[in-house]
């Protein structure tokens, strides 16, 4: 009997909120292809981006370590030289890995460098720079202008359609092999190019307003009020959430994903298929727009669907999960040992048995939105933790942190950070967050994260902090690190500072 083929297809969109998919409750969004995928597998309700901005979000997905560990803590900041992607790890273990679409991890500008990184199939590499190089100068300008939709374009002009074409060719060529294929669309991210009928389908559509559109941000961090700007003064009753090209492009890219899903069903029906988005969009919830240093559900929580052979159908899973759980899932599925360096657990057991809980909590971080631009608030040090009900968000450079009980306050309107009735819960989450920062070797950790205005029993400032040395274990690719005290290979990566073990 032939051994079962090991095949994974990861489909990604950019800036897709959960409620922009019909399967999450808003059928007006017109996403029948992804809705069908949800029926064929599992829909996850509480998956969080590791950092809700394009590049850093992808960095965690494709390395299995958080942005603060891999170096990509802002857009246009590349992965560290010693950081290996899942593509490299798979290729080195004999698994064919291909990446088609937006990458954002090579340190180039928004479009990338147009060069295939180590570990991925160069014949199928196709980032946004590759796309632009196929266009004339006039077409390049048109490809970055949402008004191009008014002129009428063919699907073939769009980045998304060309990515889908390439993915279909890959499936046709390698259907008999083990492989990991990523298809990373830029859509529905602005400029939201899409052909008819999608370009005009949402011309008169108003997105339903959540109660948190009326959030005044009273009792919340000052930086959020600065981010909101004039939105705080706007008449929220009169506000209309209209974004016809954003929503139209969302529906268009669903159809492109549908083309790939149809080919998967035809050629590789046993493959494991994963869909997610890098982050969401504020869209005026809490008076905020786009994405940034917030753990609000509209911004940091993302859609995720999984289907394939052996995956239960029509299941909804509410446990807290994270993009950090994807790289170990991919390696485990491919029967490759999970390296010590990875900072999340594989969610593969929960894919086959949704009763299994993978995480006690998930963490979202933020450092900076973009290194090339002075805007977007500049540096905004945030670390947030969510255990499935309670969410604690610490803002190092602000005087107010956040704490929400999603059971009683699903719209995250009432900040309970100074409410003593839930102090012990906040303290527990805070301690877990601080320990997570230590264990993941967060370069920004320090006593200031503990000594928050609401924390009554924080320890005294200590220059040595927790007092440990924590060395990297990347021994699949580099020699074992040496002990500073002895100059010999370390015996224990985590040990008391100054003590040889």
Buried (B, 14 or more C-beta within 10 A) or exposed (E): EEEEBBBBBBBBBBBBBBBBBBBBEBEEBBBBBBBBBBEBBBBBBBBBBBBBBBBBBBBBBBBBBBBBBBBBBBBBBBBBEEBBBBBBBBBBBEBBBBBBBBBBBBBBEBBBBBEBBEBBBEEBBBBBBBBBEEEEEEEBEBBBEBEBBEEEBEBEBBBBBBBBBBBBBBBEEBBEEBBBBBBBBBBBBBBBBBBBEBBBBBEEBEBEBBEBBBBEBEEBBEBBBEBBEEBBEEEBEEBEBEBBBBBBBBBBBBBBBBBBBEBBEEBBEEBBBBBBBBBBBBBBBBBBBBBBBBBBBBBBBBBBBBBBEEBBEEBEBEBBBBBBBBBBBBBBBBEBEBBEBBBBBBBBBBBEEBEEEBBEBBBBBBBBBBEEEEEBBEBBBBBBBBBBEBBBBBBBBBEBBBBBBBEEBEBBBBBBBEEEEBBEBBBBBBEBBBEBBBEBBBEBBBBEBBEBEBBEEBEEEEEEBBEEBBBBBBBBEEEBBEBEBEEEEBEEBBBEEEEBE
